[in-house]
Amino acid sequence: TSSIKYPFEAMNAKKEGMVVCKFIVQKDGSISDVKVIRSVDPLLDKEAVRVIEAMPKWTPGLKGGEPVNIEYTIPISFKLNMTEKSSTSNTNH
């Protein structure tokens, strides 16, 4: 599925933040050239790219009634809730 799966290692390390990605919606609605332009952590960056690449086709942009390639920039937020924060604490004694 294309829904976000918080990487376990990032969750365990309590990594949070907003990954900003840019990509091109091609004339046929497909997504290409996904790039991270604001990184948080390599694991979160990789998951953000995976989710974008897994999205279904978009409606392409139009210019003069003709489909054109359009660049988009979107933020993807990674935030742990309190349950996840407490359940990832180190239990080794």
FIPADREN-839837 format. One line per 10 residues: number of its first residue (from 1); their letters; for each residue y, x, z of N, C-alpha, C, O. Coordinates in steps of 0.02 Angstrom, whole numbers, m for minus. Example, Ala and Ser with C-alpha at 12.3 -4.5 7.8 and 13.67 -1.06 7.14 Angstrom:
<rs>
1	AS	m284 660 390 m225 615 390 m165 660 390 m166 712 423; m112 642 354 m53 684 357 2 645 394 57 670 402
</rs>
This chain:
<rs>
1	TSSIKYPFEA	m60 42 0 0 0 0 62 44 0 58 104 13; 119 13 m14 180 52 m17 219 50 48 273 80 52; 194 15 99 231 11 162 230 79 197 184 119 188; 281 91 237 288 155 271 233 163 324 220 119 364; 202 221 322 153 240 373 182 301 409 187 355 380; 201 292 471 231 346 510 180 402 516 126 391 545; 194 462 491 145 516 497 130 531 571 176 538 612; 66 535 587 45 544 656 77 606 688 101 603 745; 77 662 652 105 724 679 179 716 694 203 742 744; 215 680 651 287 669 663 297 622 722 343 631 762
11	MNAKKEGMVV	252 572 729 256 526 785 243 564 850 278 555 900; 192 606 849 173 645 908 230 691 929 241 702 989; 266 718 880 323 763 894 388 724 906 440 754 916; 383 657 904 440 613 915 497 626 865 556 625 883; 478 639 803 527 649 750 554 582 726 515 536 713; 619 576 722 652 515 699 711 535 655 734 592 657; 735 488 616 795 500 576 794 462 511 748 423 497; 845 475 471 852 441 408 845 491 351 885 537 344; 794 480 310 784 521 250 821 485 193 812 425 183; 862 522 157 898 492 100 868 521 36 863 582 27
21	CKFIVQKDGS	848 475 m8 816 495 m71 855 467 m130 888 414 m125; 852 503 m186 879 475 m247 824 475 m299 777 515 m296; 830 430 m347 779 423 m399 810 388 m458 864 359 m454; 774 389 m513 796 357 m575 752 296 m588 691 301 m585; 784 240 m602 748 182 m627 755 186 m703 809 180 m731; 698 197 m736 697 206 m808 709 139 m844 709 86 m814; 720 143 m909 733 84 m950 676 32 m945 688 m28 m952; 615 56 m932 558 10 m926 547 m14 m854 499 m50 m840; 591 7 m808 585 m14 m738 545 33 m694 542 25 m633; 513 83 m725 474 131 m686 521 178 m648 579 186 m666
31	ISDVKVIRSV	494 209 m595 532 254 m553 513 325 m568 453 341 m575; 563 369 m573 549 440 m587 598 483 m550 647 459 m521; 585 548 m550 630 599 m523 651 585 m451 710 590 m434; 602 568 m408 618 555 m338 632 621 m304 593 668 m308; 690 625 m270 710 686 m236 739 668 m167 773 617 m159; 724 710 m118 753 702 m51 820 738 m53 823 798 m68; 874 703 m37 940 734 m35 965 744 36 1014 780 48; 932 711 84 947 724 155 880 723 192 849 670 200; 860 781 214 795 790 246 800 780 321 851 794 352; 745 756 350 739 751 423 684 798 446 695 839 491
41	DPLLDKEAVR	626 793 416 567 832 433 522 829 371 518 777 339; 488 883 354 446 882 294 395 824 293 381 796 240; 367 807 350 318 751 352 351 685 336 324 644 299; 410 673 365 446 610 352 472 609 280 471 556 248; 495 666 256 519 670 186 463 652 138 473 613 91; 403 679 149 346 667 106 327 593 106 311 565 54; 330 561 164 314 490 169 366 447 133 349 399 99; 429 465 139 482 429 104 472 432 28 478 382 m6; 456 491 2 443 499 m69 382 459 m90 382 427 m143; 330 460 m49 269 422 m65 284 347 m72 260 314 m119
51	VIEAMPKWTP	323 321 m25 339 249 m26 380 231 m88 367 180 m120; 428 273 m105 469 259 m165 426 262 m228 432 218 m271; 384 312 m233 342 319 m293 291 262 m299 268 248 m354; 274 230 m243 225 176 m244 256 107 m256 221 57 m263; 322 104 m260 355 39 m270 338 11 m339 327 48 m387; 335 m56 m343 324 m87 m409 385 m75 m454 437 m53 m431; 376 m90 m517 432 m81 m565 493 m121 m543 488 m176 m517; 551 m91 m555 615 m124 m541 639 m157 m605 613 m144 m660; 690 m199 m598 725 m225 m657 774 m171 m679 816 m150 m639; 769 m147 m740 814 m93 m761 887 m115 m765 902 m174 m770
61	GLKGGEPVNI	931 m65 m761 1002 m79 m770 1016 m97 m842 979 m78 m888; 1070 m133 m852 1090 m152 m920 1160 m126 m934 1204 m128 m891; 1170 m103 m995 1236 m84 m1019 1243 m112 m1089 1206 m93 m1134; 1290 m158 m1098 1298 m191 m1162 1236 m232 m1180 1220 m240 m1239; 1202 m258 m1129 1143 m298 m1140 1079 m259 m1154 1026 m288 m1163; 1085 m193 m1156 1026 m150 m1169 1005 m114 m1105 1047 m94 m1065; 939 m107 m1094 916 m71 m1035 937 2 m1036 936 34 m1089; 957 28 m978 977 98 m972 946 127 m908 928 90 m862; 939 193 m906 917 227 m846 973 225 m794 1032 236 m811; 956 211 m732 1005 208 m678 981 250 m619 922 248 m601
71	EYTIPISFKL	1027 288 m589 1010 327 m529 1026 286 m467 1080 256 m462; 980 285 m420 989 251 m356 983 301 m300 946 350 m305; 1018 289 m246 1011 327 m185 998 278 m129 1037 230 m119; 944 289 m91 928 243 m37 909 282 26 879 335 23; 928 254 84 906 283 148 841 251 170 830 191 161; 798 290 200 736 265 230 737 288 302 735 348 316; 739 240 348 745 255 419 677 259 452 634 215 443; 667 312 491 607 320 531 629 318 604 665 361 628; 606 266 639 625 257 709 564 235 749 531 187 731; 550 272 801 494 254 845 518 201 894 574 205 919
81	NMTEKSSTSN	475 152 909 493 105 962 471 135 1028 437 186 1030; 491 104 1083 477 132 1149 402 139 1162 381 187 1194; 361 93 1137 289 96 1147 261 158 1113 220 194 1142; 283 171 1051 259 229 1014 282 293 1048 244 342 1052; 344 294 1074 369 353 1107 328 370 1169 311 427 1181; 312 318 1208 274 331 1270 200 344 1257 169 383 1293; 172 314 1204 100 323 1191 86 391 1159 28 411 1155; 136 425 1136 125 490 1105 137 547 1154 131 606 1135; 154 532 1216 167 585 1263 102 623 1277 47 596 1272; 109 685 1295 52 729 1304 13 707 1367 41 704 1422
91	TNH	m51 693 1358 m92 671 1414 m139 727 1438 m180 715 1482; m133 786 1410 m175 842 1433 m149 868 1500 m88 875 1509; m194 882 1546 m174 907 1612 m198 978 1622 m186 1007 1675
</rs>
